[in-house]
């Protein structure tokens, strides 16, 4: 859900993710790897720090985007994206805080002398959510080859032609969120929407929203996926099947042979049409977070549960941690470049559990979730 602090992460976390991708497919309902990562001689190289410093500030600036900063590019789109994401951050945190009815979001703001900055909103120990964070960031900088390779799949090929020590100027703006509820029947949710530019006029959008329950509820999944299918269909009938399958591939925990959760939509490197059209899609997808997720939480937040069910939720959170620390591109990118660690790791739950060689009882609700994570299902 990361280099753009958590906003293009996090990344999340988060969400929000910019580490090199592995390819996966579905064969006979099974998740399988279609390529093997190239291995190189192991070296103990230190992180590639970009030389950024962060200054915490007391008031929220009107904008973090300044014309003339960063590489030559689409300055109006940069400002438009920041404004849209900030409005989304305010609206989503307001709605979530109202549902929680206990804790309030606390906001931290920071700027960078080199340009840009961010605003993090975090809710802790609420009535409904153990932890919920929504991070906005605007970042200007120059990426070395190592960072460019981790930023996007396109960067892998582009970095091959770079001279040693060469850096690529870039701009990034994103909003990332992860929410971990207390009740085992309330799913975790993650989203990330971002806009990226590098020198030479290269630009793209990325993002998506996904859901990670501890228990399968068909009605909930039909509602969540149905909401995003409706959004996708308004913009392109190919979006939902493509982005749903992309989410199933991207959120794969390969060492477990299962997905992190039950998917949603995920897209990256999207620049195949007018940027205004992609912006409109990203805006509607972001504005659909609460309608897709809120009713599910309200439906289950007071459900009774056993200690055994709570322990199962914590074990599934362990899987969430494994994905975010081992595979998530945003986490890897942020750690490689010395980003703001509180934002990079905002996506992690406060509590998680690992139990040695645990296998759910065949035919149990827990076993059904494992099956759904190993054999991605069509919900709508």
Secondary structure, 3 states (H helix, E strand, C coil): CCCCCCCCCCCCCCCCCCCCCCCEEEECCEEEECCCCCCCCCCCCCCCCCCCCCEEECCCCCCCCCCCCCCCCCHHHHHHHHHHHHHHHHHHHHHHHHHHCCCCCEEEEEECCCCEEEEEEEEECCCCEEEEEEEEEEEEEEEEHHHHHHHCHHHHHHHCCCCCCCEEEEEEEEEEEEEEECCCCCCEEEEEEEEEEEHHHEEEEEEEEEEECCCCCHHHHHHHHHHHHHHHHHHCCCHHHHHHHHHHHHCEECCCCEECCCCEEEEEEECCCCHHHHHHHHHHHHHCHHHHHHHHHHHHCCCCCCHHHHHHHHHHHHHHHHHHHHCCHHHHHHHHCCCCHHHHHHHCCCCCCCCCCCCCCCCCHHHHHHHHHHCCCCCC
